Amino acid sequence: MEQIDRINKIIQQFLDSKGNYDSLKPIIHIDRGYGVCRKFGFDPTDGKFKSYDAPPQFKDDSARIKFIKKLNQDITNYNEKIDISQHPEIDSFPYYSFLVIRDGYELVDKILSVEIHDELLYEHIQDEDFVPRFNKTIYDFLKYKKEELEAEGRWSNDNIYYKPFQAFGDWFDKHPEHLLAPPYEIEGGVINVTDALWSIADDLRARIDKGEFPTYRDAYKWWCKHHTHKGKNVTWESF
């Protein structure tokens, strides 16, 4: 049930302001870094406050988190002091956010981007096969909903999941090489991974080289906390 709830939350981020499920489409592109669909920085409309932008890049992920924490503190302070009849409040920034582009559009720009907030998926945005695995995760959920609704006699082309199911099915028909892509199994805050441990260790060492973790032990312990391997817990010594 936790897996379903988590996927439901991800799906909600695809919907438009009216909650239209037609907006739920397969993704064709992912920006492999932190991203939001607005200016990343402090952008007050009250001239008494000084605006500032996020740096173009961060030394590592901890530096990014530190910046967002300060940014959100400034936003909270701003919201508490402004006259909301004159100036709109500013929304805080999520610590983990990335942008994807949906299928079915001729143009690709920020307006068509979908902003996804999910810490565990964020940790996998560097996966080379992220796009097909993400699509498979959503498609498997839609197949589950279809079977559930058929059993209840409620599946029809008027159902909210009907058009998304068709869209994801069409995407995999066009890309049959990805039909066996393993979905991201997210339950209880843990992602199940089936890749070989040596391959996972190689990926972690690359992230250590980029400065995301101070030591190998820290990287391996982090991975073990947030993942299982083929449905089983592993210890950091396994790497």
C-alpha positions in Angstrom: 0.0 0.0 0.0 2.9 2.4 0.7 4.1 1.8 -2.9 0.7 2.8 -4.3 0.4 5.8 -2.0 3.9 7.1 -3.1 3.2 6.6 -6.8 -0.2 8.4 -6.3 1.7 11.4 -4.9 4.0 11.4 -7.9 1.1 11.2 -10.3 -0.6 14.2 -8.6 2.3 16.3 -9.7 1.5 15.7 -13.4 -2.1 17.0 -13.1 -3.2 20.5 -14.1 -4.9 22.9 -11.8 -8.2 21.2 -12.4 -6.9 17.8 -11.6 -7.1 16.6 -15.2 -5.6 13.1 -15.6 -5.1 13.7 -19.3 -1.9 15.5 -18.2 -0.5 12.2 -17.0 1.8 11.1 -19.9 5.0 9.2 -20.3 8.2 11.2 -19.9 10.7 11.6 -22.7 13.4 13.6 -21.0 14.8 14.2 -17.5 17.0 17.1 -16.4 19.8 15.3 -14.4 20.1 17.9 -11.6 18.0 19.9 -9.2 15.3 21.8 -11.0 12.1 23.8 -10.4 9.6 25.5 -12.7 10.4 29.0 -11.4 13.3 31.2 -10.6 15.6 29.4 -8.2 16.4 32.0 -5.6 14.8 34.7 -3.4 12.5 36.8 -5.5 10.5 39.2 -3.3 8.0 41.7 -4.8 8.5 44.0 -1.8 11.4 46.3 -2.6 12.4 46.5 1.0 13.9 43.0 0.6 16.9 42.2 -1.5 16.6 39.5 -4.1 19.3 36.9 -4.9 19.7 33.9 -7.2 21.0 30.4 -6.5 24.6 29.9 -7.6 24.9 28.3 -11.1 26.3 25.1 -9.5 27.0 23.7 -6.1 30.2 22.0 -4.8 28.1 19.0 -3.7 24.6 18.0 -2.6 25.2 19.1 1.0 26.0 22.6 -0.2 22.7 22.6 -2.2 20.7 21.5 0.8 22.4 24.2 2.9 21.6 26.9 0.4 17.9 25.8 0.2 17.6 25.8 4.0 18.8 29.4 4.2 16.6 30.3 1.2 13.5 28.9 2.9 14.4 30.7 6.2 14.5 34.0 4.2 11.2 33.1 2.6 9.5 32.4 5.9 10.8 35.6 7.4 9.6 37.5 4.3 6.1 36.0 4.5 5.8 36.9 8.1 6.6 40.6 7.5 4.9 41.5 4.3 1.4 43.0 3.8 -0.3 40.1 2.0 -2.9 42.5 0.6 0.0 44.2 -1.3 2.5 41.4 -1.9 1.9 37.6 -2.5 3.6 35.1 -0.2 6.4 33.1 -1.6 6.3 29.3 -1.6 9.3 27.5 0.0 11.6 25.4 -2.2 11.6 21.5 -1.9 14.9 20.0 -1.0 14.6 17.3 -3.7 13.1 18.3 -7.1 13.8 17.5 -10.7 12.2 18.3 -14.0 10.9 16.0 -16.7 9.3 16.5 -20.1 6.1 14.7 -21.0 5.6 12.9 -24.3 3.1 14.2 -27.0 4.3 17.8 -27.4 6.0 19.3 -30.4 7.9 21.9 -28.3 10.1 21.2 -25.3 10.4 24.1 -23.0 10.0 25.0 -19.3 6.3 25.5 -19.6 5.9 21.8 -20.5 8.1 20.6 -17.7 6.7 18.7 -14.8 8.3 19.3 -11.4 8.7 16.1 -9.4 9.3 16.1 -5.7 10.5 12.8 -4.4 13.7 12.3 -2.4 14.3 8.6 -3.3 13.7 9.1 -7.0 15.9 12.2 -7.0 18.8 10.0 -5.9 18.3 8.0 -9.1 18.1 10.8 -11.7 21.6 9.9 -12.9 20.5 6.4 -13.9 21.0 6.0 -17.6 17.7 4.1 -17.9 15.7 6.4 -15.6 13.2 7.4 -18.3 12.0 3.9 -19.2 12.1 2.8 -15.6 10.1 5.7 -14.4 7.6 5.1 -17.2 7.4 1.4 -16.3 6.7 2.3 -12.7 3.7 4.4 -13.6 2.5 2.0 -16.3 2.6 -0.9 -13.9 0.5 1.2 -11.5 -2.0 2.0 -14.2 -2.2 -1.7 -15.2 -2.9 -2.5 -11.5 -5.7 0.2 -11.4 -7.2 -1.2 -14.6 -7.4 -4.7 -13.3 -8.9 -3.4 -10.0 -11.5 -1.4 -11.8 -12.4 -4.2 -14.2 -13.0 -6.5 -11.3 -15.4 -3.9 -9.9 -17.0 -3.4 -13.3 -16.0 0.3 -13.4 -13.4 0.3 -16.2 -14.5 2.4 -19.2 -13.2 5.2 -21.5 -14.7 7.7 -19.1 -12.5 6.5 -16.2 -9.8 9.0 -15.1 -7.0 6.4 -15.7 -8.2 5.4 -19.2 -6.3 8.0 -21.3 -3.1 7.7 -19.2 -3.2 3.9 -19.6 -3.6 4.3 -23.4 -0.8 6.9 -23.5 1.7 4.7 -21.5 0.7 1.6 -23.5 1.3 3.4 -26.8 4.7 4.7 -25.5 5.9 1.1 -24.8 4.4 -0.1 -28.1 6.7 2.5 -29.8 9.6 1.5 -27.6 9.3 -2.3 -27.1 13.0 -2.5 -26.2 12.0 -0.9 -22.8 9.0 -3.1 -22.1 11.1 -5.2 -19.7 12.6 -2.2 -17.9 12.5 -2.9 -14.1 10.2 -0.4 -12.3 11.4 1.5 -9.3 10.0 -0.4 -6.4 9.4 2.1 -3.7 8.0 0.9 -0.4 8.3 2.2 3.1 10.9 4.8 2.0 13.1 2.2 0.4 13.9 1.5 -3.3 14.5 -2.1 -4.3 17.3 -2.4 -6.9 18.2 -5.5 -8.9 21.5 -4.3 -10.5 24.7 -6.2 -9.6 26.4 -5.0 -6.4 29.6 -4.3 -8.3 27.7 -2.0 -10.6 26.1 -0.2 -7.8 29.5 0.2 -6.1 30.9 1.7 -9.3 28.1 4.3 -9.4 28.7 5.2 -5.8 32.4 5.6 -6.3 31.7 8.0 -9.1 29.5 10.0 -6.8 32.2 10.0 -4.2 34.6 11.4 -6.8 32.1 14.2 -7.5 32.2 15.1 -3.8 28.6 13.9 -2.9 29.9 11.8 0.0 33.0 12.4 2.2 34.0 8.7 2.4 33.3 5.3 0.8 31.8 4.1 4.0 29.4 7.1 4.2 28.2 6.4 0.6 27.7 2.7 1.1 25.9 3.2 4.4 23.6 5.8 2.8 22.8 3.3 0.0 22.0 0.5 2.4 19.7 2.8 4.4 17.6 3.8 1.3 17.7 0.6 -0.8 17.3 -3.1 -0.7 19.0 -5.5 -3.2 16.7 -8.0 -4.9 14.2 -7.6 -2.0 16.8 -8.1 0.7 18.7 -5.8 3.0 22.4 -5.6 2.5 25.2 -4.3 4.7 27.7 -1.6 3.7 30.5 -4.2 4.0 28.9 -6.0 1.0 30.4 -3.4 -1.3 
